[in-house]
Amino acid sequence: MLSVCLPGTGGFMPLIDRWLTCCWIEYQGHAILIDCGEGTQLALKKAGLHLSRLDMVFITHFHADHVAGLAGMLLSLGNSGRDEQKPLTIAGPPGLNKMIPALLVIAPLPYPVHLIELSPGDMIPGYGDITISCMALKHRVACYGYRVDLKRKPVFSPEKAEALQVPKQFWKKLHNGEAVQLSDGRIILSEDVIERARTPISVSYCTDTLPMPEIADFAKGVDLMIAEGMYGDDCMAEKVAEKKHSLYSQSARLAKEAGAKRLWLTHFSPAMQNPEEYLENVRMIFPNTEVGKDGIKIELEGEG
Amino acid sequence: MLSVCLPGTGGFMPLIDRWLTCCWIEYQGHAILIDCGEGTQLALKKAGLHLSRLDMVFITHFHADHVAGLAGMLLSLGNSGRDEQKPLTIAGPPGLNKMIPALLVIAPLPYPVHLIELSPGDMIPGYGDITISCMALKHRVACYGYRVDLKRKPVFSPEKAEALQVPKQFWKKLHNGEAVQLSDGRIILSEDVIERARTPISVSYCTDTLPMPEIADFAKGVDLMIAEGMYGDDCMAEKVAEKKHSLYSQSARLAKEAGAKRLWLTHFSPAMQNPEEYLENVRMIFPNTEVGKDGIKIELEGEG
């Protein structure tokens, strides 16, 4: 089960009642944070998330509203007792190896930070069976979208195992993908006792960007697509395009094309006081849409 | 009249109910901000201050809790319409010329920023008759205290002017420090018609530092001394000394020695949930002490 939360949903600047856009993905007490704008450490607290569980930070791009909170958050992590035994990984687009040390010059940390400058298409392992992949978006600076996949065990078939007369003591190994040799000499493969594979539990996070068909490919079939909604009103199309951002409707069309199970919109313009106002319109395009609110959470269990 | 506000009073990390320590000093619609930690732009908003009035930022030192909010705040200033016609000055201790560009690499600004790396004892002009001076404090990194003085006109003596038969049309010029020649050829100097000089309106701001006798000299006679109170409990003396900070009582003794008119304590440890708890104790040392609260304000009119 993958827990996903948007501690903040605003773009450009923090507001008194809306923190900056970021995403927290937690699995078995280990967490990934995507983006860390000014105030994100407070947004995490307000959402009831535990900073101490943080393993990896992914940065979409180096604009202040996505990264200016990093130094403060990492210092707080140090003050809460993190030490050299527990390194933190920070990954992001090209420039990361220069930008992160520049930003952290005001934050002497008591634990190691590993930097990973990603290339589009890279996949890196997270905790357990998690994989994180990235794609290049279209923004004013190099900007990446991320997808997190949690591999799930296939469905085991007790019927098949019994038909093959496999003693129960071997079932767990076989379910875990191992082969076993029985006392009568036969070798049983995992696939001999598997009913069917299960798709991973998956989340995609793409902001800030112009709408691109490649996003639908990248987010193909995800359980949760998190995408940009700078404005809900289609009249803002020109301004949004000029700043290289996306409208609700553009992200909803991508969610439909991707066959996503659900869509959460985020990164609202500070000028949009009530992001819910445009929800009904966008549900005409993609019914299972939510307008993100600070602290919105879901437990993804996957399907099938 | 000098308006002074502490939009935030916390040290080390922003809390849900306490912003990071900073100081806003405003005179005739022109403002100086000392320090800018994570969230300071929100703290200013909550305190009802107008970011657009900002002329100068002074940084005490380059620890995240004093400077990590700079990029976000300056971006917001740019988004609110500030342009190349209205530059901003940022001044602070050695290292500033390297640190500020590193921090602002995530914040492309549409207006010029002038950097001034100060040496201890430097005095620089602010808006109108304001002067800002600095001293070196004792912290773990180079750290400056600041003092803001607003020069006031002396007290004019109508009696002296009348005794010298100076026509009223010349009084304003003479009060402003100019000399005038009368129609009978006599030259009247400003000091001929001045009752007495008036001391400037003055504020000092010294955090983070070990207590030093030099602070009392620097803050001599100020209308408002703003000083560090990491802890109120004297039992914390050892920890505070180790981290190179100050206790309430240490700052109160300096205020007494300085002959300050009043003392505001700030930069409270996040561990101190109720900074007011130790107020009565410290008033035994310096009666006119306030424990700063986010948004505390005063209009200083000077004395005499």
Interface residues (C-beta under 8 A of the other chain):
Chain A: F12 M13 P14 L15 I16 G37 E38 G39 Q41 L42 K45 K46 F62 H63 A64 D65 V67 A68 G69 A71 G72 L75 S76 N79 M99 A102 L103 V105 I106 A107
Chain B: F12 M13 P14 L15 I16 G37 E38 G39 Q41 L42 K45 K46 F62 H63 A64 D65 V67 A68 G69 A71 G72 L75 S76 N79 M99 A102 L103 V105 I106 A107
